[in-house]
Amino acid sequence: MSEFGDLRISDTLTVPAWELSEAFVRASGPGGQNVNKVSSAVQLTWQVAASSLPAAIKERFQKLYGSRITADGRLILEASEHRSQIQNRQAARERLGEMILKASVAPKRRIKTKPTAGSVRRRIKEKKKRGEVKSLRGSVTGED
């Protein structure tokens, strides 16, 4: 479990620490001998469906990040950009916080608008013009 405590997203949203689990793995890539002996990369796991967040936020989260959620409903974030385990833990938690914050914003409803009178007039005028052009394409009567 995380000794970092609860993940505070905003004044009203908080993910309790017990909902997050962290596993430490060896990071790939450059880092010399250190990368072979220190498990500095972090895999942060969070059960989306079992979370204590409001249902609307969980639904939007699953819609936004459904491709990143496993079949059993877990989101796994891996952070290995830093050489320090603590910095990677913080980076993974920040990333999760940003994702939840993005899902917490309800999308604006689209307000239907009418086309302007001028645009309707132009459309009808263009349709009539095309119709005239097509009507002139009648069959040719040949007197050969």
Buried (B, 14 or more C-beta within 10 A) or exposed (E): EBEEEEBEBEEEBBBEBEBBBBEBEEBEEEBEEEBEEBEBBBBBBBBBEEBEBEEEBBBBBBEEBEEEBEEEEBBBBBBBEBBEBEBBBBBBBEBBBEBBEEBBEEEEEEEEEEEEEEEEEEEEEEEEEEEEEEEEEEEEEEEE
